[in-house]
Amino acid sequence: MSDDIKSRTSKGIYIHYCLHKGCKNWGAYGFKGRFGTEWFCFEHKDDGLNMPK
């Protein structure tokens, strides 16, 4: 996972980015993880499918 800021709010909209290290893309795919919902982009969505629960 990236150490960068993972989420921000903008005008009341929750913005979440891909948690794959070094990726700055929009995290459109959410998966239930150890720390709540964890978000990944299309390219890295398999990371979310394969993460430990």
C-alpha positions in Angstrom: 0.0 0.0 0.0 1.0 3.5 -0.6 2.0 5.8 2.2 0.4 8.7 0.3 -2.9 10.3 1.3 -5.5 7.6 0.4 -8.7 9.7 0.5 -9.9 13.2 0.5 -13.2 15.0 0.5 -14.0 17.6 -2.1 -17.3 19.5 -1.8 -18.8 16.6 0.2 -17.8 13.9 -2.3 -15.6 11.1 -1.0 -12.6 10.7 -3.2 -10.5 7.5 -3.0 -7.4 6.5 -4.9 -5.9 3.2 -5.7 -4.0 1.7 -2.8 -1.4 -0.1 -5.0 2.0 1.3 -4.2 2.9 4.2 -6.5 -0.5 4.3 -8.3 -2.3 7.6 -8.5 -5.4 6.4 -10.3 -9.0 6.6 -9.2 -9.9 3.6 -7.0 -13.2 2.6 -8.5 -13.2 -1.0 -7.2 -13.8 -1.3 -3.4 -13.1 -4.5 -1.5 -13.7 -5.4 2.1 -10.3 -5.4 3.7 -8.7 -5.6 7.2 -9.2 -1.8 7.6 -12.6 -1.3 6.1 -13.1 -0.7 2.4 -9.9 -0.7 0.4 -10.0 0.8 -3.1 -8.1 -0.2 -6.3 -8.2 1.0 -9.9 -9.1 -1.2 -12.9 -5.4 -2.1 -13.5 -4.8 -3.2 -9.9 -8.2 -4.6 -8.9 -6.8 -8.1 -8.6 -4.8 -6.8 -5.6 -8.1 -6.3 -3.9 -9.4 -9.7 -4.8 -6.3 -11.4 -3.5 -5.7 -9.5 -0.3 -6.1 -11.3 3.1 -9.3 -10.7 5.0 
